[in-house]
């Protein structure tokens, strides 16, 4: 039996998860009992008004992140309760830490690994405790809610950082620069025998040395270890059809998700997704086993991981071309030996129409298609530097939170740069507090542009390069333009009265015959355009010197070539 001082409710009530206050109280007890190797501190605020805590288990007694990295320690970052209705990671991590602290014979596994733990990330949702919001889930008897205090899904917020939770997380992640992230979850979806499914960072999205290490060394080893422990895993069931027998496909983890955000920093991310219909006790124990086996793997392969990650970071610093978006390679088909339940249909007692159910008495096992190779669908050549006007504080603060190295102009500078003009985009309405832009089409223009004293210069010679291009290139799917940070540029601030502009437009066309010729050609080829006087006048206006140049001009500029600039170092706070 465990030490009663650190016992959690699950150990006597196997369908119960700790509350927020119970969890933090247990962490405080462990920190008080083992101060030499275990510390609990406040990382920053959350939207709930309660702080985000971070716990560190370092058997060397060193707690400074930079000193630990210099000493060659691997950093395993464990995040719990991002969706507090999926709470098993919260309890499993308490047991994991308790066992390492109270059983010194196990601590050799942490000789070269430091555990950094967020006890409960979505503090807000954990405080919003109930028993009915997870209708598809088998226990526990009470749990938290998916949304935070502002009803954000925090696993869509790692880039846009609308929540204080995410802003604090970015700073914490940047401080520790972990090698591996585990973000514990529970799945929804089909029924099947596996208790544990796994989303891993897309290996193609990591720089090759690290992606190859994940695919060929780490994942096969973890799958084998979990099977040996009695918790056989399968990939996260993102099916090609309604039921798993039709095949699986890899999860496209953009930077908005935890594993995608981790990949931007050459950190391997895992999202364990225990199956919702399995008993809470089984989900908890399989989560605990996965974390233990990851620690055991790092103990044996930490140096190889370090080499692969060092090479990956160096490639990120020096490479020229980056992928902005990805698609599944439909011609690269793998297979997975899957165990499933027979999918059948019967009349619904609600609608009378056919409904799906899974017959657990009929188990099948066979190879099914598994598409898990991604290839770039959109790429960009990085500039030498990005220039960001100081007015865009919402962007600059996020760069600072992520430890991006920036400088500032000491004086005004007229520079030849590339700047995007936004041609078109589509909107997804009411998504996580935004009218998200997608299918963004842009034109890249070279121009002379005046930058002011205090504007920011961000060189692309740093480990943050992938984060920079995926957030600052406006047509990337998780760019800050996509998340509406730059929407003021989309609205014209001045316009014309037709009866006034008619005479100016006529004079402009007389002085610019090439524009007149283009207009006449368009009038001939487009009858609808030719029949609309207002549309023609607007067409001329947009080519005239009266049209505001800032309309749809994306304000972040690309400086293509090295240049001596009058710079001061910017403070990262």
C-alpha positions as CSV (number, residue, x, y, z in Angstrom):
1,X,0.0,0.0,0.0
2,X,1.2,3.5,-0.8
3,X,2.3,6.0,1.8
4,X,-1.0,7.4,3.2
5,X,0.4,10.9,3.2
6,X,0.4,10.9,-0.7
7,X,-2.5,8.6,-1.3
8,X,-5.1,9.9,-3.8
9,X,-8.8,9.1,-3.9
10,X,-8.5,6.7,-6.9
11,X,-6.6,4.2,-4.7
12,X,-9.7,3.6,-2.6
13,X,-12.4,4.8,-5.1
14,X,-11.3,3.5,-8.5
15,X,-13.9,5.5,-10.3
16,X,-12.9,8.9,-8.8
17,X,-10.4,11.5,-10.0
18,X,-8.9,14.2,-7.9
19,X,-10.3,17.7,-7.8
20,X,-8.1,20.7,-8.6
21,X,-7.6,21.5,-4.9
22,X,-6.9,17.9,-4.0
23,X,-4.3,17.6,-6.8
24,X,-2.4,20.8,-5.8
25,X,-2.5,19.8,-2.1
26,X,-0.9,16.5,-3.0
27,X,1.8,18.3,-5.0
28,X,2.5,20.6,-2.1
29,X,2.9,17.7,0.3
30,X,5.4,16.0,-2.0
31,X,7.3,19.2,-2.5
32,X,7.5,19.7,1.2
33,X,8.6,16.1,1.9
34,X,11.3,16.0,-0.9
35,X,12.6,19.6,-1.3
36,X,16.1,18.5,-2.5
37,X,14.8,16.8,-5.7
38,X,11.2,18.0,-6.2
39,X,9.9,21.5,-6.5
40,X,6.5,23.1,-7.2
41,X,6.2,26.7,-8.3
42,X,3.8,29.1,-10.1
43,X,4.5,29.5,-13.8
44,X,2.0,32.3,-14.4
45,X,-1.7,33.1,-14.6
46,X,-4.7,31.3,-16.2
47,X,-8.1,32.7,-17.2
48,X,-9.6,31.2,-14.0
49,X,-7.8,33.5,-11.6
50,X,-5.9,30.5,-10.2
51,X,-2.3,30.1,-11.2
52,X,-0.7,27.6,-13.5
53,X,1.6,25.4,-11.5
54,X,4.7,23.6,-12.7
55,X,6.5,20.7,-10.8
56,X,10.0,19.6,-11.5
57,X,11.6,16.3,-10.4
58,X,15.4,16.5,-10.8
59,X,17.3,13.8,-9.0
60,X,20.5,15.8,-9.3
61,X,19.1,18.6,-7.2
62,X,19.7,21.1,-10.1
63,X,16.6,23.0,-11.2
64,X,17.9,25.6,-13.6
65,X,16.9,24.7,-17.1
66,X,20.0,26.1,-18.8
67,X,22.3,24.3,-16.3
68,X,20.4,21.1,-16.8
69,X,20.7,21.3,-20.6
70,X,24.5,22.0,-20.3
71,X,24.8,18.9,-18.1
72,X,23.3,16.8,-20.9
73,X,19.9,16.1,-19.2
74,X,16.9,15.2,-21.3
75,X,13.7,17.1,-20.5
76,X,10.4,15.2,-20.5
77,X,7.5,17.6,-20.3
78,X,4.2,16.1,-19.1
79,X,1.0,18.2,-19.6
80,X,-2.3,17.2,-17.9
81,X,-5.8,18.3,-17.9
82,X,-5.9,20.3,-21.0
83,X,-9.3,18.8,-21.3
84,X,-10.3,18.1,-17.7
85,X,-13.1,15.9,-18.7
86,X,-10.3,13.5,-19.8
87,X,-8.6,13.4,-16.4
88,X,-6.7,10.2,-16.1
89,X,-3.3,11.9,-16.8
90,X,-3.9,14.1,-13.7
91,X,-4.1,11.1,-11.4
92,X,-1.6,8.9,-13.2
93,X,1.1,11.6,-13.0
94,X,0.5,12.0,-9.3
95,X,1.1,8.3,-8.9
96,X,4.2,8.4,-11.2
97,X,5.8,11.2,-9.2
98,X,4.8,9.7,-5.9
99,X,6.4,6.3,-6.8
100,X,9.7,7.9,-8.0
101,X,9.9,10.0,-4.9
102,X,9.1,7.3,-2.3
103,X,11.0,4.5,-4.1
104,X,14.6,5.6,-4.4
105,X,15.5,2.3,-6.1
106,X,13.6,3.6,-9.2
107,X,15.5,6.9,-9.4
108,X,18.3,5.5,-11.5
109,X,15.9,5.8,-14.5
110,X,16.0,9.6,-14.0
111,X,19.8,9.9,-13.9
112,X,19.8,11.7,-17.2
113,X,16.2,12.8,-17.4
114,X,14.3,15.6,-15.7
115,X,10.5,15.5,-15.4
116,X,8.7,18.9,-15.9
117,X,5.0,18.5,-15.1
118,X,2.0,20.8,-15.5
119,X,-0.3,19.2,-12.9
120,X,-3.5,20.7,-14.4
121,X,-3.3,23.0,-17.5
122,X,-6.9,23.9,-17.9
123,X,-7.4,24.9,-14.2
124,X,-10.6,26.7,-15.3
125,X,-12.2,23.6,-16.7
126,X,-11.1,21.4,-13.8
127,X,-12.9,23.7,-11.4
128,X,-16.1,23.4,-13.5
129,X,-16.8,19.9,-12.2
130,X,-19.8,17.7,-13.2
131,X,-20.9,14.3,-14.3
132,X,-22.7,14.7,-17.6
133,X,-20.6,16.7,-20.2
134,X,-18.8,13.5,-21.4
135,X,-21.8,11.6,-22.6
136,X,-19.6,9.0,-24.5
137,X,-17.3,8.3,-21.6
138,X,-17.2,5.5,-19.0
139,X,-16.3,7.3,-15.7
140,X,-15.0,8.7,-13.6
141,X,-18.0,9.7,-11.5
142,X,-17.2,13.5,-11.7
143,X,-14.7,15.4,-13.8
144,X,-14.0,18.8,-15.3
145,X,-15.2,20.5,-18.5
146,X,-13.4,20.8,-21.8
147,X,-13.7,24.6,-22.2
148,X,-11.7,27.0,-20.0
149,X,-13.1,30.0,-18.2
150,X,-13.6,31.8,-21.5
151,X,-14.9,28.6,-23.1
152,X,-11.8,28.2,-25.2
153,X,-10.6,24.7,-26.2
154,X,-7.0,25.0,-25.1
155,X,-5.8,22.4,-27.5
156,X,-6.6,24.8,-30.3
157,X,-4.8,27.8,-28.6
158,X,-1.1,27.0,-28.7
159,X,-0.4,29.5,-31.5
160,X,-3.2,32.2,-31.3
161,X,-2.8,32.2,-27.4
162,X,-6.1,33.9,-26.7
163,X,-6.0,32.5,-23.2
164,X,-3.7,33.4,-20.3
165,X,-3.2,29.6,-19.9
166,X,-1.6,29.4,-23.4
167,X,0.5,32.5,-22.9
168,X,1.9,31.1,-19.7
169,X,2.4,27.7,-21.4
170,X,4.4,29.2,-24.2
171,X,6.7,31.0,-21.8
172,X,7.1,27.8,-19.7
173,X,7.8,25.6,-22.8
174,X,10.3,28.2,-24.1
175,X,12.1,28.2,-20.8
176,X,12.5,24.4,-20.6
177,X,12.9,23.6,-24.3
178,X,11.9,20.0,-23.7
179,X,13.0,17.0,-25.8
180,X,9.7,15.1,-25.5
181,X,6.2,16.3,-24.6
182,X,3.4,14.0,-23.3
183,X,0.0,15.6,-23.4
184,X,-2.5,13.2,-21.8
185,X,-6.0,12.8,-23.3
186,X,-9.0,10.5,-23.7
187,X,-10.4,9.7,-27.2
188,X,-13.8,9.8,-28.7
189,X,-14.9,7.7,-31.7
190,X,-15.2,4.1,-32.7
191,X,-15.3,1.1,-30.3
192,X,-12.4,-1.4,-30.3
193,X,-10.4,-3.5,-27.8
194,X,-7.5,-1.1,-27.3
195,X,-7.4,0.9,-24.1
196,X,-4.5,3.1,-25.3
197,X,-4.3,4.8,-28.7
198,X,-1.5,7.2,-29.6
199,X,-1.1,10.4,-31.6
200,X,2.6,11.1,-32.2
201,X,4.1,14.1,-33.8
202,X,4.1,13.6,-37.6
203,X,7.5,12.2,-38.4
204,X,7.6,13.9,-41.7
205,X,7.1,17.3,-40.1
206,X,10.2,16.9,-37.9
207,X,13.6,17.6,-39.4
208,X,14.9,14.3,-40.9
209,X,17.3,13.1,-38.2
210,X,14.6,13.5,-35.5
211,X,11.7,12.3,-37.6
212,X,13.7,9.1,-38.6
213,X,14.6,8.5,-34.9
214,X,10.9,8.8,-33.9
215,X,9.6,6.6,-36.7
216,X,12.3,3.8,-36.7
217,X,13.5,3.8,-33.1
218,X,11.2,5.4,-30.6
219,X,7.7,4.4,-31.8
220,X,8.5,0.7,-32.4
221,X,10.2,0.5,-29.0
222,X,7.3,2.2,-27.2
223,X,4.7,0.0,-28.9
224,X,6.7,-3.1,-27.9
225,X,7.1,-1.9,-24.4
226,X,3.4,-1.2,-23.9
227,X,2.4,-4.6,-25.4
228,X,4.8,-6.3,-22.9
229,X,3.1,-4.4,-20.1
230,X,-0.3,-5.7,-21.3
231,X,-1.4,-2.4,-22.8
232,X,-1.2,-3.1,-26.5
233,X,-1.5,0.2,-28.4
234,X,-2.8,1.3,-31.8
235,X,-2.5,4.6,-33.7
236,X,-5.2,7.1,-32.9
237,X,-8.2,5.9,-34.8
238,X,-8.8,8.7,-37.4
239,X,-10.6,6.5,-39.9
240,X,-10.9,6.7,-43.6
241,X,-14.6,5.8,-43.2
242,X,-17.2,5.4,-40.5
243,X,-15.6,2.3,-39.0
244,X,-11.9,1.4,-38.4
245,X,-11.9,-1.6,-40.7
246,X,-11.9,0.8,-43.7
247,X,-8.4,2.0,-42.7
248,X,-6.6,4.7,-40.7
249,X,-4.9,7.9,-41.5
250,X,-2.3,10.0,-39.6
251,X,-3.5,13.0,-37.7
252,X,-2.4,16.4,-39.3
253,X,-1.2,18.1,-36.1
254,X,-1.0,21.8,-37.0
255,X,0.7,24.2,-34.5
256,X,-2.6,24.9,-32.8
257,X,-2.4,21.4,-31.3
258,X,0.1,20.4,-28.6
259,X,2.0,17.9,-30.7
260,X,2.1,20.3,-33.6
261,X,3.3,23.2,-31.5
262,X,6.0,20.9,-30.0
263,X,7.2,19.9,-33.5
264,X,7.8,23.6,-34.3
265,X,10.6,23.4,-31.7
266,X,12.0,20.0,-32.8
267,X,10.4,18.4,-29.7
268,X,8.8,15.0,-30.1
269,X,5.2,15.2,-29.0
270,X,2.9,12.4,-27.9
271,X,-0.8,12.6,-27.2
272,X,-1.9,9.4,-25.5
273,X,-5.6,9.0,-26.2
274,X,-7.1,6.3,-23.9
275,X,-10.4,4.8,-25.1
276,X,-13.5,6.5,-23.7
277,X,-15.5,3.3,-23.1
278,X,-12.8,1.5,-21.1
279,X,-13.1,1.7,-17.3
280,X,-11.5,4.8,-15.7
281,X,-9.1,2.6,-13.7
282,X,-7.8,0.9,-16.9
283,X,-7.4,4.3,-18.7
284,X,-5.4,5.6,-15.7
285,X,-3.1,2.6,-15.5
286,X,-2.4,2.5,-19.2
287,X,-1.5,6.2,-19.1
288,X,0.8,5.6,-16.1
289,X,2.4,2.7,-18.0
290,X,3.0,4.9,-21.1
291,X,4.7,7.6,-19.1
292,X,6.9,5.0,-17.3
293,X,7.9,3.3,-20.5
294,X,8.8,6.7,-22.1
295,X,11.0,7.4,-19.1
296,X,12.6,3.9,-19.5
297,X,13.2,4.6,-23.2
298,X,14.9,7.9,-22.5
299,X,17.1,6.2,-19.9
300,X,18.3,3.8,-22.6
301,X,18.3,6.0,-25.7
302,X,18.7,9.6,-24.3
303,X,22.0,10.1,-26.0
304,X,20.7,9.0,-29.4
305,X,17.7,11.3,-29.0
306,X,20.1,14.2,-28.1
307,X,22.2,13.7,-31.2
308,X,19.1,13.5,-33.5
309,X,17.6,16.6,-31.9
310,X,20.8,18.6,-32.1
311,X,21.1,17.8,-35.8
312,X,17.4,18.7,-36.3
313,X,17.8,22.1,-34.6
314,X,20.9,22.9,-36.7
315,X,19.0,22.1,-39.9
316,X,16.2,24.4,-38.7
317,X,18.7,27.2,-38.2
318,X,20.4,26.8,-41.6
319,X,17.9,25.5,-44.1
320,X,16.3,27.9,-46.6
321,X,12.9,26.3,-47.6
322,X,10.2,25.5,-45.1
323,X,6.8,23.7,-45.5
324,X,3.8,25.8,-44.5
325,X,1.1,23.1,-45.1
326,X,0.9,19.4,-45.6
327,X,-1.1,16.7,-47.3
328,X,-1.3,12.9,-47.0
329,X,0.6,11.0,-49.7
330,X,-2.1,8.7,-51.0
331,X,0.4,6.7,-52.9
332,X,2.4,5.8,-49.8
333,X,0.3,3.2,-48.0
334,X,1.4,1.3,-44.9
335,X,-0.6,-1.2,-43.0
336,X,-1.4,-1.9,-39.3
337,X,-2.4,-5.1,-37.7
338,X,-5.7,-4.0,-36.1
339,X,-8.0,-5.7,-33.7
340,X,-11.5,-4.6,-33.9
341,X,-15.2,-5.3,-33.1
342,X,-17.6,-6.1,-35.8
343,X,-19.5,-3.0,-37.0
344,X,-23.2,-3.7,-37.5
345,X,-26.5,-1.9,-38.0
346,X,-29.9,-2.2,-36.4
347,X,-33.0,0.0,-36.3
348,X,-32.8,3.0,-34.0
349,X,-35.3,3.1,-31.1
350,X,-35.2,6.9,-31.5
351,X,-35.6,7.4,-35.3
352,X,-36.4,4.0,-36.6
353,X,-33.6,4.4,-39.1
354,X,-30.5,2.2,-39.3
355,X,-27.9,3.0,-36.6
356,X,-24.3,1.8,-36.0
357,X,-23.3,-0.4,-33.1
358,X,-20.3,-2.6,-32.4
359,X,-20.7,-6.2,-31.5
360,X,-18.0,-7.0,-28.9
361,X,-18.7,-10.7,-29.1
362,X,-17.4,-10.7,-32.6
363,X,-13.7,-9.7,-32.6
364,X,-11.6,-9.6,-35.8
365,X,-7.9,-9.0,-36.4
366,X,-6.4,-8.2,-39.8
367,X,-4.1,-5.8,-41.6
368,X,-5.8,-2.5,-42.5
369,X,-4.6,0.4,-44.6
370,X,-2.7,3.0,-42.7
371,X,-1.7,6.3,-44.5
372,X,0.9,8.1,-42.4
373,X,3.2,9.8,-44.8
374,X,2.7,13.5,-45.2
375,X,4.3,15.7,-47.9
376,X,4.5,19.5,-48.2
377,X,1.6,21.0,-50.1
378,X,2.8,24.6,-49.7
379,X,6.4,25.8,-49.1
380,X,8.2,29.1,-48.7
381,X,11.9,30.2,-48.9
382,X,12.6,32.0,-45.7
383,X,13.8,35.6,-45.9
384,X,17.0,36.8,-44.2
385,X,14.8,38.7,-41.7
386,X,11.2,39.7,-41.0
387,X,10.4,43.3,-40.2
388,X,7.5,43.8,-37.9
389,X,6.1,47.3,-37.1
390,X,6.0,48.0,-33.4
391,X,2.2,48.7,-33.7
392,X,1.5,45.0,-33.8
393,X,2.0,44.3,-30.2
394,X,-0.3,41.3,-30.2
395,X,2.2,39.5,-32.5
396,X,5.3,40.8,-30.8
397,X,4.2,39.6,-27.3
398,X,3.7,36.1,-28.6
399,X,7.2,36.1,-30.2
400,X,8.6,37.3,-26.8
401,X,6.7,34.5,-24.9
402,X,8.4,32.0,-27.2
403,X,11.9,33.3,-26.6
404,X,12.4,34.5,-30.2
405,X,15.5,36.7,-30.6
406,X,14.6,40.1,-31.9
407,X,16.3,43.5,-32.4
408,X,14.9,47.0,-32.9
409,X,15.7,49.8,-35.3
410,X,17.6,52.7,-33.7
411,X,16.4,55.1,-36.4
412,X,14.0,55.3,-39.3
413,X,15.0,53.2,-42.3
414,X,13.8,53.1,-45.9
415,X,14.3,49.5,-47.1
416,X,13.7,47.5,-50.2
417,X,11.6,44.5,-49.0
418,X,9.1,41.9,-50.1
419,X,5.5,42.4,-48.8
420,X,2.4,40.4,-49.4
421,X,-0.9,41.7,-50.7
422,X,-3.9,39.6,-49.6
423,X,-5.8,38.7,-52.8
424,X,-8.5,36.5,-51.4
425,X,-9.5,34.2,-48.5
426,X,-12.4,32.2,-47.1
427,X,-13.8,32.3,-43.6
428,X,-14.8,29.6,-41.1
429,X,-17.4,31.2,-38.9
430,X,-17.4,31.1,-35.1
431,X,-14.4,28.9,-34.5
432,X,-12.7,29.3,-31.1
433,X,-13.6,32.9,-30.9
434,X,-12.4,33.7,-34.4
435,X,-13.6,34.0,-38.0
436,X,-10.7,31.9,-39.2
437,X,-9.2,32.6,-42.6
438,X,-8.3,29.7,-44.9
439,X,-7.4,29.2,-48.5
440,X,-5.5,32.5,-48.3
441,X,-4.2,33.7,-51.7
442,X,-1.4,36.3,-51.8
443,X,0.8,38.2,-54.2
444,X,4.3,38.9,-53.2
445,X,5.6,42.4,-54.2
446,X,8.9,44.1,-54.0
447,X,8.7,47.7,-52.8
448,X,10.4,50.5,-50.9
449,X,8.9,50.8,-47.4
450,X,9.7,53.1,-44.6
451,X,10.2,51.5,-41.2
452,X,10.2,53.5,-38.0
453,X,12.6,53.7,-35.1
454,X,11.6,51.0,-32.7
455,X,10.2,48.6,-35.3
456,X,11.4,45.0,-34.8
457,X,13.8,43.0,-36.9
458,X,13.7,39.2,-36.6
459,X,16.6,37.3,-38.2
460,X,15.9,33.8,-39.5
461,X,19.1,32.3,-38.2
462,X,17.7,30.8,-35.0
463,X,16.0,27.6,-33.7
464,X,12.7,29.5,-33.9
465,X,12.7,29.5,-37.7
466,X,9.9,27.1,-38.2
467,X,7.7,28.9,-35.6
468,X,8.5,32.1,-37.4
469,X,7.6,31.1,-40.9
470,X,4.4,29.2,-39.9
471,X,3.1,32.2,-37.9
472,X,4.3,35.1,-40.0
473,X,3.7,33.9,-43.5
474,X,0.0,34.9,-44.0
475,X,-1.0,32.0,-46.1
476,X,0.2,29.3,-43.6
477,X,-2.8,27.5,-42.0
478,X,-1.9,28.6,-38.4
479,X,-0.5,32.0,-39.2
480,X,-1.6,35.0,-37.2
481,X,-3.2,36.4,-40.3
482,X,-5.4,33.2,-40.4
483,X,-6.3,33.8,-36.8
484,X,-7.5,37.4,-37.5
485,X,-4.6,39.3,-35.9
486,X,-4.2,41.5,-39.0
487,X,-7.9,42.0,-39.9
488,X,-7.7,45.8,-39.8
489,X,-5.8,45.8,-43.0
490,X,-8.7,44.1,-44.8
491,X,-11.1,47.1,-44.5
492,X,-10.6,50.2,-46.6
493,X,-10.5,53.4,-44.6
494,X,-11.2,55.9,-47.5
495,X,-13.3,55.6,-50.6
496,X,-14.6,57.9,-53.4
497,X,-17.8,59.5,-54.4
498,X,-18.5,58.5,-58.0
499,X,-19.5,61.9,-59.3
500,X,-16.3,63.4,-58.0
501,X,-14.0,60.6,-59.1
502,X,-15.4,60.3,-62.6
503,X,-13.4,63.3,-63.9
504,X,-10.3,62.3,-62.0
505,X,-10.5,58.8,-63.4
506,X,-10.9,60.1,-66.9
507,X,-7.8,62.3,-66.6
508,X,-5.8,59.4,-65.0
509,X,-6.7,57.1,-68.0
510,X,-5.6,59.8,-70.5
511,X,-2.2,60.1,-68.7
512,X,-1.9,56.3,-68.4
513,X,-2.8,54.7,-71.8
514,X,-1.5,51.3,-70.7
515,X,-4.2,51.2,-68.0
516,X,-6.8,52.5,-70.4
517,X,-5.9,49.7,-72.8
518,X,-6.2,47.1,-70.0
519,X,-9.6,48.5,-69.1
520,X,-10.9,48.3,-72.7
521,X,-9.7,44.8,-73.1
522,X,-11.6,43.8,-69.9
523,X,-14.7,45.6,-71.1
524,X,-14.6,43.5,-74.3
525,X,-14.0,40.2,-72.5
526,X,-16.4,40.5,-69.6
527,X,-19.9,41.6,-70.4
528,X,-21.0,41.8,-66.8
529,X,-18.0,44.1,-66.0
530,X,-18.8,46.2,-69.1
531,X,-22.4,46.7,-67.9
532,X,-21.4,47.8,-64.4
533,X,-20.2,51.5,-64.3
534,X,-19.5,51.4,-60.5
535,X,-17.3,48.2,-60.9
536,X,-15.3,49.8,-63.7
537,X,-14.8,53.0,-61.7
538,X,-13.6,50.9,-58.7
539,X,-11.2,49.0,-61.0
540,X,-9.6,52.3,-62.1
541,X,-9.6,53.6,-58.5
542,X,-7.6,50.6,-57.4
543,X,-4.9,51.3,-60.0
544,X,-4.8,55.0,-59.3
545,X,-2.6,57.0,-56.8
546,X,-5.7,57.8,-54.7
547,X,-6.2,54.2,-53.7
548,X,-4.8,53.6,-50.2
549,X,-1.7,51.4,-50.4
550,X,-2.3,49.9,-46.9
551,X,-5.5,48.2,-48.0
552,X,-4.8,44.4,-47.9
553,X,-1.1,45.1,-47.6
554,X,0.2,42.6,-45.0
555,X,2.4,44.7,-42.7
556,X,5.1,42.1,-41.9
557,X,7.9,42.5,-44.5
558,X,10.5,40.1,-45.7
559,X,14.1,41.4,-46.1
560,X,15.7,39.1,-48.6
561,X,19.4,39.7,-48.2
562,X,21.9,40.5,-45.4
563,X,22.1,44.2,-44.7
564,X,23.8,46.3,-42.1
565,X,21.0,47.9,-40.1
566,X,21.0,50.3,-37.1
567,X,19.9,47.8,-34.4
568,X,19.4,47.6,-30.7
569,X,18.7,44.4,-28.9
570,X,15.1,43.9,-27.9
571,X,14.1,42.8,-24.5
572,X,12.4,39.5,-24.2
573,X,10.0,39.7,-21.2
